[in-house]
Each structure stands twice: as C-alpha cells, then as structure tokens.
C-alpha cells in the first residue's frame, strides 16, 4: 500500500514468492472492505470473490489449509 514498485519487487524476489502480489492505495483498500493495518493477505477466487482475509502475519499453514479446502469444494 502506498509504496513504490522497486522495494516491492525486491521483497518479492528475495522471498521467492510464487503468487501474484498487488500494490494498492487507499481507494483499492476501500474496495476490499478497508485495510486497517499491514500486512494483509486475501485469497481471491477465479471469479474475483474474496474467499478469506488474514490480517497481520498470516500463518502459512492456515492459508494453505484454506486453499486446499476451497479447491476441494469445487
């Protein structure tokens, strides 16, 4: 949120992320129900619906479990 692209690209590369990362501003945050703090992680399905929201440091096991649950439900 409200950052410039170079440090985000550096972090993305350093963390070896293999999923999309979105940069946003206050308007985008409002479109997703408001963002009160960072970090925040959303799971968004192929139809653009928010399926889960994690505020703060997301527990990767919880996120993976939710992804698997969503995949199995389809």
PyMOL Python script that loads the backbone (N, CA, C, O; Angstrom):
from pymol import cmd

cmd.read_pdbstr("""\
ATOM      1  N   UNK A   1       0.849  -1.177   0.000  1.00  0.00           N
ATOM      2  CA  UNK A   1       0.000   0.000   0.000  1.00  0.00           C
ATOM      3  C   UNK A   1       0.893   1.238   0.000  1.00  0.00           C
ATOM      4  O   UNK A   1       1.801   1.377   0.819  1.00  0.00           O
ATOM      5  N   UNK A   2       0.611   2.109  -0.922  1.00  0.00           N
ATOM      6  CA  UNK A   2       1.280   3.406  -0.977  1.00  0.00           C
ATOM      7  C   UNK A   2       2.806   3.303  -0.998  1.00  0.00           C
ATOM      8  O   UNK A   2       3.493   4.186  -0.484  1.00  0.00           O
ATOM      9  N   UNK A   3       3.331   2.242  -1.585  1.00  0.00           N
ATOM     10  CA  UNK A   3       4.771   2.072  -1.700  1.00  0.00           C
ATOM     11  C   UNK A   3       5.141   2.234  -3.168  1.00  0.00           C
ATOM     12  O   UNK A   3       4.269   2.277  -4.035  1.00  0.00           O
ATOM     13  N   UNK A   4       6.413   2.321  -3.436  1.00  0.00           N
ATOM     14  CA  UNK A   4       6.846   2.366  -4.830  1.00  0.00           C
ATOM     15  C   UNK A   4       7.222   0.951  -5.259  1.00  0.00           C
ATOM     16  O   UNK A   4       7.485   0.088  -4.421  1.00  0.00           O
ATOM     17  N   UNK A   5       7.244   0.725  -6.543  1.00  0.00           N
ATOM     18  CA  UNK A   5       7.460  -0.619  -7.072  1.00  0.00           C
ATOM     19  C   UNK A   5       8.821  -1.235  -6.745  1.00  0.00           C
ATOM     20  O   UNK A   5       8.862  -2.428  -6.444  1.00  0.00           O
ATOM     21  N   UNK A   6       9.938  -0.502  -6.783  1.00  0.00           N
ATOM     22  CA  UNK A   6      11.233  -1.162  -6.581  1.00  0.00           C
ATOM     23  C   UNK A   6      11.366  -1.965  -5.273  1.00  0.00           C
ATOM     24  O   UNK A   6      11.819  -3.108  -5.338  1.00  0.00           O
ATOM     25  N   UNK A   7      10.999  -1.437  -4.090  1.00  0.00           N
ATOM     26  CA  UNK A   7      11.162  -2.265  -2.893  1.00  0.00           C
ATOM     27  C   UNK A   7      10.217  -3.465  -2.867  1.00  0.00           C
ATOM     28  O   UNK A   7      10.538  -4.500  -2.282  1.00  0.00           O
ATOM     29  N   UNK A   8       9.067  -3.326  -3.493  1.00  0.00           N
ATOM     30  CA  UNK A   8       8.132  -4.447  -3.558  1.00  0.00           C
ATOM     31  C   UNK A   8       8.703  -5.543  -4.442  1.00  0.00           C
ATOM     32  O   UNK A   8       8.641  -6.721  -4.091  1.00  0.00           O
ATOM     33  N   UNK A   9       9.255  -5.166  -5.578  1.00  0.00           N
ATOM     34  CA  UNK A   9       9.883  -6.154  -6.467  1.00  0.00           C
ATOM     35  C   UNK A   9      11.061  -6.844  -5.782  1.00  0.00           C
ATOM     36  O   UNK A   9      11.252  -8.051  -5.933  1.00  0.00           O
ATOM     37  N   UNK A  10      11.848  -6.076  -5.031  1.00  0.00           N
ATOM     38  CA  UNK A  10      12.989  -6.650  -4.313  1.00  0.00           C
ATOM     39  C   UNK A  10      12.515  -7.674  -3.284  1.00  0.00           C
ATOM     40  O   UNK A  10      13.068  -8.771  -3.198  1.00  0.00           O
ATOM     41  N   UNK A  11      11.501  -7.323  -2.509  1.00  0.00           N
ATOM     42  CA  UNK A  11      10.971  -8.242  -1.497  1.00  0.00           C
ATOM     43  C   UNK A  11      10.367  -9.471  -2.157  1.00  0.00           C
ATOM     44  O   UNK A  11      10.558 -10.588  -1.677  1.00  0.00           O
ATOM     45  N   UNK A  12       9.649  -9.281  -3.241  1.00  0.00           N
ATOM     46  CA  UNK A  12       9.039 -10.394  -3.967  1.00  0.00           C
ATOM     47  C   UNK A  12      10.113 -11.388  -4.409  1.00  0.00           C
ATOM     48  O   UNK A  12       9.951 -12.600  -4.266  1.00  0.00           O
ATOM     49  N   UNK A  13      11.191 -10.868  -4.938  1.00  0.00           N
ATOM     50  CA  UNK A  13      12.296 -11.712  -5.401  1.00  0.00           C
ATOM     51  C   UNK A  13      13.011 -12.368  -4.223  1.00  0.00           C
ATOM     52  O   UNK A  13      13.302 -13.563  -4.260  1.00  0.00           O
ATOM     53  N   UNK A  14      13.295 -11.594  -3.181  1.00  0.00           N
ATOM     54  CA  UNK A  14      14.018 -12.113  -2.017  1.00  0.00           C
ATOM     55  C   UNK A  14      13.244 -13.223  -1.324  1.00  0.00           C
ATOM     56  O   UNK A  14      13.828 -14.211  -0.882  1.00  0.00           O
ATOM     57  N   UNK A  15      11.921 -13.058  -1.230  1.00  0.00           N
ATOM     58  CA  UNK A  15      11.074 -14.051  -0.567  1.00  0.00           C
ATOM     59  C   UNK A  15      10.719 -15.221  -1.487  1.00  0.00           C
ATOM     60  O   UNK A  15      10.126 -16.205  -1.045  1.00  0.00           O
ATOM     61  N   UNK A  16      11.083 -15.110  -2.763  1.00  0.00           N
ATOM     62  CA  UNK A  16      10.819 -16.151  -3.759  1.00  0.00           C
ATOM     63  C   UNK A  16       9.330 -16.517  -3.802  1.00  0.00           C
ATOM     64  O   UNK A  16       8.962 -17.692  -3.792  1.00  0.00           O
ATOM     65  N   UNK A  17       8.490 -15.485  -3.848  1.00  0.00           N
ATOM     66  CA  UNK A  17       7.046 -15.711  -3.883  1.00  0.00           C
ATOM     67  C   UNK A  17       6.648 -16.287  -5.234  1.00  0.00           C
ATOM     68  O   UNK A  17       7.245 -15.960  -6.260  1.00  0.00           O
ATOM     69  N   UNK A  18       5.640 -17.145  -5.224  1.00  0.00           N
ATOM     70  CA  UNK A  18       5.185 -17.760  -6.479  1.00  0.00           C
ATOM     71  C   UNK A  18       3.699 -17.502  -6.706  1.00  0.00           C
ATOM     72  O   UNK A  18       2.988 -18.328  -7.279  1.00  0.00           O
ATOM     73  N   UNK A  19       3.246 -16.335  -6.243  1.00  0.00           N
ATOM     74  CA  UNK A  19       1.850 -15.938  -6.414  1.00  0.00           C
ATOM     75  C   UNK A  19       1.798 -14.436  -6.662  1.00  0.00           C
ATOM     76  O   UNK A  19       2.745 -13.720  -6.337  1.00  0.00           O
ATOM     77  N   UNK A  20       0.706 -13.958  -7.231  1.00  0.00           N
ATOM     78  CA  UNK A  20       0.620 -12.527  -7.530  1.00  0.00           C
ATOM     79  C   UNK A  20       0.596 -11.671  -6.267  1.00  0.00           C
ATOM     80  O   UNK A  20      -0.006 -12.041  -5.259  1.00  0.00           O
ATOM     81  N   UNK A  21       1.250 -10.540  -6.339  1.00  0.00           N
ATOM     82  CA  UNK A  21       1.235  -9.541  -5.277  1.00  0.00           C
ATOM     83  C   UNK A  21       0.694  -8.259  -5.903  1.00  0.00           C
ATOM     84  O   UNK A  21       1.142  -7.842  -6.971  1.00  0.00           O
ATOM     85  N   UNK A  22      -0.265  -7.644  -5.234  1.00  0.00           N
ATOM     86  CA  UNK A  22      -0.906  -6.446  -5.761  1.00  0.00           C
ATOM     87  C   UNK A  22      -0.457  -5.239  -4.955  1.00  0.00           C
ATOM     88  O   UNK A  22      -0.410  -5.278  -3.726  1.00  0.00           O
ATOM     89  N   UNK A  23      -0.134  -4.182  -5.652  1.00  0.00           N
ATOM     90  CA  UNK A  23       0.159  -2.919  -4.983  1.00  0.00           C
ATOM     91  C   UNK A  23      -1.106  -2.084  -5.035  1.00  0.00           C
ATOM     92  O   UNK A  23      -1.825  -2.092  -6.034  1.00  0.00           O
ATOM     93  N   UNK A  24      -1.373  -1.371  -3.967  1.00  0.00           N
ATOM     94  CA  UNK A  24      -2.605  -0.601  -3.938  1.00  0.00           C
ATOM     95  C   UNK A  24      -2.450   0.711  -3.213  1.00  0.00           C
ATOM     96  O   UNK A  24      -1.380   1.062  -2.716  1.00  0.00           O
ATOM     97  N   UNK A  25      -3.557   1.422  -3.172  1.00  0.00           N
ATOM     98  CA  UNK A  25      -3.631   2.677  -2.451  1.00  0.00           C
ATOM     99  C   UNK A  25      -4.912   2.654  -1.618  1.00  0.00           C
ATOM    100  O   UNK A  25      -5.587   1.627  -1.544  1.00  0.00           O
ATOM    101  N   UNK A  26      -5.239   3.758  -1.006  1.00  0.00           N
ATOM    102  CA  UNK A  26      -6.414   3.814  -0.134  1.00  0.00           C
ATOM    103  C   UNK A  26      -7.696   3.429  -0.878  1.00  0.00           C
ATOM    104  O   UNK A  26      -8.555   2.748  -0.319  1.00  0.00           O
ATOM    105  N   UNK A  27      -7.824   3.856  -2.117  1.00  0.00           N
ATOM    106  CA  UNK A  27      -9.034   3.546  -2.904  1.00  0.00           C
ATOM    107  C   UNK A  27      -9.178   2.034  -3.109  1.00  0.00           C
ATOM    108  O   UNK A  27     -10.270   1.485  -2.959  1.00  0.00           O
ATOM    109  N   UNK A  28      -8.085   1.374  -3.449  1.00  0.00           N
ATOM    110  CA  UNK A  28      -8.131  -0.074  -3.628  1.00  0.00           C
ATOM    111  C   UNK A  28      -8.431  -0.756  -2.293  1.00  0.00           C
ATOM    112  O   UNK A  28      -9.211  -1.707  -2.240  1.00  0.00           O
ATOM    113  N   UNK A  29      -7.813  -0.271  -1.222  1.00  0.00           N
ATOM    114  CA  UNK A  29      -8.081  -0.820   0.105  1.00  0.00           C
ATOM    115  C   UNK A  29      -9.546  -0.714   0.467  1.00  0.00           C
ATOM    116  O   UNK A  29     -10.121  -1.657   1.011  1.00  0.00           O
ATOM    117  N   UNK A  30     -10.156   0.417   0.175  1.00  0.00           N
ATOM    118  CA  UNK A  30     -11.590   0.600   0.443  1.00  0.00           C
ATOM    119  C   UNK A  30     -12.430  -0.384  -0.361  1.00  0.00           C
ATOM    120  O   UNK A  30     -13.446  -0.878   0.127  1.00  0.00           O
ATOM    121  N   UNK A  31     -12.009  -0.673  -1.595  1.00  0.00           N
ATOM    122  CA  UNK A  31     -12.753  -1.609  -2.444  1.00  0.00           C
ATOM    123  C   UNK A  31     -12.742  -3.022  -1.862  1.00  0.00           C
ATOM    124  O   UNK A  31     -13.621  -3.827  -2.168  1.00  0.00           O
ATOM    125  N   UNK A  32     -11.756  -3.320  -1.029  1.00  0.00           N
ATOM    126  CA  UNK A  32     -11.642  -4.637  -0.401  1.00  0.00           C
ATOM    127  C   UNK A  32     -12.098  -4.607   1.056  1.00  0.00           C
ATOM    128  O   UNK A  32     -11.681  -5.440   1.861  1.00  0.00           O
ATOM    129  N   UNK A  33     -12.938  -3.661   1.381  1.00  0.00           N
ATOM    130  CA  UNK A  33     -13.519  -3.627   2.715  1.00  0.00           C
ATOM    131  C   UNK A  33     -12.707  -2.856   3.733  1.00  0.00           C
ATOM    132  O   UNK A  33     -12.981  -2.936   4.930  1.00  0.00           O
ATOM    133  N   UNK A  34     -11.735  -2.127   3.287  1.00  0.00           N
ATOM    134  CA  UNK A  34     -10.900  -1.345   4.194  1.00  0.00           C
ATOM    135  C   UNK A  34      -9.738  -2.166   4.715  1.00  0.00           C
ATOM    136  O   UNK A  34      -9.878  -3.350   5.024  1.00  0.00           O
ATOM    137  N   UNK A  35      -8.611  -1.528   4.806  1.00  0.00           N
ATOM    138  CA  UNK A  35      -7.411  -2.176   5.326  1.00  0.00           C
ATOM    139  C   UNK A  35      -6.951  -1.349   6.519  1.00  0.00           C
ATOM    140  O   UNK A  35      -6.527  -0.203   6.373  1.00  0.00           O
ATOM    141  N   UNK A  36      -7.043  -1.945   7.694  1.00  0.00           N
ATOM    142  CA  UNK A  36      -6.709  -1.225   8.916  1.00  0.00           C
ATOM    143  C   UNK A  36      -5.232  -1.307   9.262  1.00  0.00           C
ATOM    144  O   UNK A  36      -4.723  -0.472  10.010  1.00  0.00           O
ATOM    145  N   UNK A  37      -4.548  -2.293   8.732  1.00  0.00           N
ATOM    146  CA  UNK A  37      -3.129  -2.446   9.015  1.00  0.00           C
ATOM    147  C   UNK A  37      -2.495  -3.395   8.026  1.00  0.00           C
ATOM    148  O   UNK A  37      -3.182  -4.099   7.286  1.00  0.00           O
ATOM    149  N   UNK A  38      -1.191  -3.403   8.024  1.00  0.00           N
ATOM    150  CA  UNK A  38      -0.448  -4.274   7.125  1.00  0.00           C
ATOM    151  C   UNK A  38       0.428  -5.193   7.954  1.00  0.00           C
ATOM    152  O   UNK A  38       0.829  -4.802   9.050  1.00  0.00           O
ATOM    153  N   UNK A  39       0.736  -6.357   7.505  1.00  0.00           N
ATOM    154  CA  UNK A  39       0.327  -6.927   6.223  1.00  0.00           C
ATOM    155  C   UNK A  39      -1.095  -7.461   6.279  1.00  0.00           C
ATOM    156  O   UNK A  39      -1.643  -7.723   7.350  1.00  0.00           O
ATOM    157  N   UNK A  40      -1.677  -7.616   5.098  1.00  0.00           N
ATOM    158  CA  UNK A  40      -2.989  -8.240   4.953  1.00  0.00           C
ATOM    159  C   UNK A  40      -2.909  -9.160   3.740  1.00  0.00           C
ATOM    160  O   UNK A  40      -2.317  -8.811   2.719  1.00  0.00           O
ATOM    161  N   UNK A  41      -3.505 -10.330   3.865  1.00  0.00           N
ATOM    162  CA  UNK A  41      -3.483 -11.322   2.801  1.00  0.00           C
ATOM    163  C   UNK A  41      -4.901 -11.698   2.455  1.00  0.00           C
ATOM    164  O   UNK A  41      -5.707 -11.975   3.344  1.00  0.00           O
ATOM    165  N   UNK A  42      -5.218 -11.712   1.169  1.00  0.00           N
ATOM    166  CA  UNK A  42      -6.536 -12.118   0.689  1.00  0.00           C
ATOM    167  C   UNK A  42      -6.389 -13.369  -0.162  1.00  0.00           C
ATOM    168  O   UNK A  42      -5.419 -13.514  -0.906  1.00  0.00           O
ATOM    169  N   UNK A  43      -7.347 -14.263  -0.051  1.00  0.00           N
ATOM    170  CA  UNK A  43      -7.491 -15.353  -1.015  1.00  0.00           C
ATOM    171  C   UNK A  43      -8.656 -14.968  -1.905  1.00  0.00           C
ATOM    172  O   UNK A  43      -9.780 -14.807  -1.429  1.00  0.00           O
ATOM    173  N   UNK A  44      -8.396 -14.821  -3.191  1.00  0.00           N
ATOM    174  CA  UNK A  44      -9.397 -14.373  -4.158  1.00  0.00           C
ATOM    175  C   UNK A  44      -9.582 -15.471  -5.183  1.00  0.00           C
ATOM    176  O   UNK A  44      -8.611 -15.954  -5.765  1.00  0.00           O
ATOM    177  N   UNK A  45     -10.838 -15.872  -5.408  1.00  0.00           N
ATOM    178  CA  UNK A  45     -11.088 -16.969  -6.345  1.00  0.00           C
ATOM    179  C   UNK A  45     -11.077 -16.479  -7.789  1.00  0.00           C
ATOM    180  O   UNK A  45     -10.934 -15.284  -8.049  1.00  0.00           O
ATOM    181  N   UNK A  46     -11.229 -17.405  -8.714  1.00  0.00           N
ATOM    182  CA  UNK A  46     -11.190 -17.093 -10.141  1.00  0.00           C
ATOM    183  C   UNK A  46     -12.266 -16.127 -10.579  1.00  0.00           C
ATOM    184  O   UNK A  46     -12.133 -15.481 -11.618  1.00  0.00           O
ATOM    185  N   UNK A  47     -13.335 -16.015  -9.803  1.00  0.00           N
ATOM    186  CA  UNK A  47     -14.413 -15.077 -10.118  1.00  0.00           C
ATOM    187  C   UNK A  47     -14.215 -13.715  -9.488  1.00  0.00           C
ATOM    188  O   UNK A  47     -15.066 -12.835  -9.625  1.00  0.00           O
ATOM    189  N   UNK A  48     -13.090 -13.530  -8.792  1.00  0.00           N
ATOM    190  CA  UNK A  48     -12.798 -12.240  -8.182  1.00  0.00           C
ATOM    191  C   UNK A  48     -13.403 -12.054  -6.800  1.00  0.00           C
ATOM    192  O   UNK A  48     -13.344 -10.955  -6.249  1.00  0.00           O
ATOM    193  N   UNK A  49     -13.987 -13.112  -6.223  1.00  0.00           N
ATOM    194  CA  UNK A  49     -14.590 -13.014  -4.887  1.00  0.00           C
ATOM    195  C   UNK A  49     -13.549 -13.261  -3.812  1.00  0.00           C
ATOM    196  O   UNK A  49     -12.715 -14.159  -3.931  1.00  0.00           O
ATOM    197  N   UNK A  50     -13.605 -12.458  -2.762  1.00  0.00           N
ATOM    198  CA  UNK A  50     -12.725 -12.664  -1.618  1.00  0.00           C
ATOM    199  C   UNK A  50     -13.235 -13.877  -0.851  1.00  0.00           C
ATOM    200  O   UNK A  50     -14.377 -13.895  -0.392  1.00  0.00           O
ATOM    201  N   UNK A  51     -12.391 -14.882  -0.714  1.00  0.00           N
ATOM    202  CA  UNK A  51     -12.774 -16.108  -0.012  1.00  0.00           C
ATOM    203  C   UNK A  51     -12.225 -16.148   1.407  1.00  0.00           C
ATOM    204  O   UNK A  51     -12.777 -16.841   2.262  1.00  0.00           O
ATOM    205  N   UNK A  52     -11.145 -15.414   1.671  1.00  0.00           N
ATOM    206  CA  UNK A  52     -10.574 -15.352   3.013  1.00  0.00           C
ATOM    207  C   UNK A  52      -9.724 -14.098   3.123  1.00  0.00           C
ATOM    208  O   UNK A  52      -9.170 -13.614   2.136  1.00  0.00           O
ATOM    209  N   UNK A  53      -9.632 -13.585   4.336  1.00  0.00           N
ATOM    210  CA  UNK A  53      -8.809 -12.406   4.609  1.00  0.00           C
ATOM    211  C   UNK A  53      -8.036 -12.678   5.896  1.00  0.00           C
ATOM    212  O   UNK A  53      -8.614 -13.085   6.904  1.00  0.00           O
ATOM    213  N   UNK A  54      -6.731 -12.450   5.854  1.00  0.00           N
ATOM    214  CA  UNK A  54      -5.866 -12.644   7.008  1.00  0.00           C
ATOM    215  C   UNK A  54      -5.184 -11.315   7.308  1.00  0.00           C
ATOM    216  O   UNK A  54      -4.487 -10.763   6.456  1.00  0.00           O
ATOM    217  N   UNK A  55      -5.385 -10.805   8.510  1.00  0.00           N
ATOM    218  CA  UNK A  55      -4.745  -9.553   8.900  1.00  0.00           C
ATOM    219  C   UNK A  55      -3.556  -9.874   9.799  1.00  0.00           C
ATOM    220  O   UNK A  55      -3.627 -10.767  10.643  1.00  0.00           O
ATOM    221  N   UNK A  56      -2.470  -9.143   9.611  1.00  0.00           N
ATOM    222  CA  UNK A  56      -1.249  -9.432  10.349  1.00  0.00           C
ATOM    223  C   UNK A  56      -0.471 -10.510   9.632  1.00  0.00           C
ATOM    224  O   UNK A  56      -0.759 -10.843   8.483  1.00  0.00           O
ATOM    225  N   UNK A  57       0.503 -11.044  10.308  1.00  0.00           N
ATOM    226  CA  UNK A  57       1.307 -12.110   9.702  1.00  0.00           C
ATOM    227  C   UNK A  57       0.455 -13.356   9.556  1.00  0.00           C
ATOM    228  O   UNK A  57       0.058 -13.963  10.551  1.00  0.00           O
ATOM    229  N   UNK A  58       0.178 -13.733   8.340  1.00  0.00           N
ATOM    230  CA  UNK A  58      -0.662 -14.901   8.059  1.00  0.00           C
ATOM    231  C   UNK A  58       0.114 -16.175   8.364  1.00  0.00           C
ATOM    232  O   UNK A  58       1.281 -16.314   7.997  1.00  0.00           O
ATOM    233  N   UNK A  59      -0.553 -17.097   9.040  1.00  0.00           N
ATOM    234  CA  UNK A  59       0.010 -18.413   9.291  1.00  0.00           C
ATOM    235  C   UNK A  59      -0.082 -19.195   7.986  1.00  0.00           C
ATOM    236  O   UNK A  59      -1.180 -19.502   7.520  1.00  0.00           O
ATOM    237  N   UNK A  60       1.059 -19.514   7.401  1.00  0.00           N
ATOM    238  CA  UNK A  60       1.061 -20.144   6.082  1.00  0.00           C
ATOM    239  C   UNK A  60       0.344 -21.488   6.082  1.00  0.00           C
ATOM    240  O   UNK A  60      -0.256 -21.860   5.073  1.00  0.00           O
ATOM    241  N   UNK A  61       0.391 -22.214   7.176  1.00  0.00           N
ATOM    242  CA  UNK A  61      -0.332 -23.490   7.249  1.00  0.00           C
ATOM    243  C   UNK A  61      -1.835 -23.264   7.178  1.00  0.00           C
ATOM    244  O   UNK A  61      -2.552 -24.031   6.537  1.00  0.00           O
ATOM    245  N   UNK A  62      -2.311 -22.215   7.834  1.00  0.00           N
ATOM    246  CA  UNK A  62      -3.738 -21.889   7.778  1.00  0.00           C
ATOM    247  C   UNK A  62      -4.155 -21.477   6.377  1.00  0.00           C
ATOM    248  O   UNK A  62      -5.211 -21.881   5.889  1.00  0.00           O
ATOM    249  N   UNK A  63      -3.324 -20.675   5.735  1.00  0.00           N
ATOM    250  CA  UNK A  63      -3.623 -20.230   4.373  1.00  0.00           C
ATOM    251  C   UNK A  63      -3.657 -21.432   3.431  1.00  0.00           C
ATOM    252  O   UNK A  63      -4.581 -21.572   2.629  1.00  0.00           O
ATOM    253  N   UNK A  64      -2.653 -22.291   3.528  1.00  0.00           N
ATOM    254  CA  UNK A  64      -2.603 -23.471   2.666  1.00  0.00           C
ATOM    255  C   UNK A  64      -3.801 -24.385   2.914  1.00  0.00           C
ATOM    256  O   UNK A  64      -4.375 -24.930   1.972  1.00  0.00           O
ATOM    257  N   UNK A  65      -4.172 -24.549   4.165  1.00  0.00           N
ATOM    258  CA  UNK A  65      -5.329 -25.372   4.504  1.00  0.00           C
ATOM    259  C   UNK A  65      -6.605 -24.801   3.878  1.00  0.00           C
ATOM    260  O   UNK A  65      -7.433 -25.547   3.356  1.00  0.00           O
ATOM    261  N   UNK A  66      -6.756 -23.489   3.931  1.00  0.00           N
ATOM    262  CA  UNK A  66      -7.943 -22.847   3.344  1.00  0.00           C
ATOM    263  C   UNK A  66      -7.924 -22.974   1.828  1.00  0.00           C
ATOM    264  O   UNK A  66      -8.971 -23.202   1.221  1.00  0.00           O
ATOM    265  N   UNK A  67      -6.769 -22.835   1.207  1.00  0.00           N
ATOM    266  CA  UNK A  67      -6.664 -23.010  -0.243  1.00  0.00           C
ATOM    267  C   UNK A  67      -7.092 -24.425  -0.614  1.00  0.00           C
ATOM    268  O   UNK A  67      -7.886 -24.614  -1.535  1.00  0.00           O
ATOM    269  N   UNK A  68      -6.573 -25.409   0.094  1.00  0.00           N
ATOM    270  CA  UNK A  68      -6.940 -26.803  -0.193  1.00  0.00           C
ATOM    271  C   UNK A  68      -8.427 -27.041   0.008  1.00  0.00           C
ATOM    272  O   UNK A  68      -9.052 -27.742  -0.788  1.00  0.00           O
ATOM    273  N   UNK A  69      -9.005 -26.465   1.063  1.00  0.00           N
ATOM    274  CA  UNK A  69     -10.433 -26.617   1.305  1.00  0.00           C
ATOM    275  C   UNK A  69     -11.245 -26.015   0.147  1.00  0.00           C
ATOM    276  O   UNK A  69     -12.213 -26.612  -0.324  1.00  0.00           O
ATOM    277  N   UNK A  70     -10.832 -24.834  -0.296  1.00  0.00           N
ATOM    278  CA  UNK A  70     -11.541 -24.179  -1.407  1.00  0.00           C
ATOM    279  C   UNK A  70     -11.399 -24.979  -2.699  1.00  0.00           C
ATOM    280  O   UNK A  70     -12.359 -25.098  -3.461  1.00  0.00           O
ATOM    281  N   UNK A  71     -10.221 -25.523  -2.952  1.00  0.00           N
ATOM    282  CA  UNK A  71     -10.023 -26.320  -4.156  1.00  0.00           C
ATOM    283  C   UNK A  71     -10.880 -27.584  -4.140  1.00  0.00           C
ATOM    284  O   UNK A  71     -11.420 -27.983  -5.171  1.00  0.00           O
ATOM    285  N   UNK A  72     -11.005 -28.207  -2.982  1.00  0.00           N
ATOM    286  CA  UNK A  72     -11.792 -29.432  -2.861  1.00  0.00           C
ATOM    287  C   UNK A  72     -13.289 -29.150  -2.956  1.00  0.00           C
ATOM    288  O   UNK A  72     -14.061 -30.036  -3.322  1.00  0.00           O
ATOM    289  N   UNK A  73     -13.704 -27.943  -2.635  1.00  0.00           N
ATOM    290  CA  UNK A  73     -15.136 -27.631  -2.652  1.00  0.00           C
ATOM    291  C   UNK A  73     -15.650 -27.359  -4.075  1.00  0.00           C
ATOM    292  O   UNK A  73     -16.855 -27.218  -4.289  1.00  0.00           O
ATOM    293  N   UNK A  74     -14.732 -27.286  -5.037  1.00  0.00           N
ATOM    294  CA  UNK A  74     -15.139 -27.007  -6.416  1.00  0.00           C
ATOM    295  C   UNK A  74     -15.003 -28.234  -7.225  1.00  0.00           C
ATOM    296  O   UNK A  74     -15.294 -28.220  -8.421  1.00  0.00           O
TER     297      UNK A  74
END
""", "prot")
cmd.dss("prot")
cmd.show_as("cartoon", "prot")
cmd.util.cbc("prot")
cmd.orient("prot")
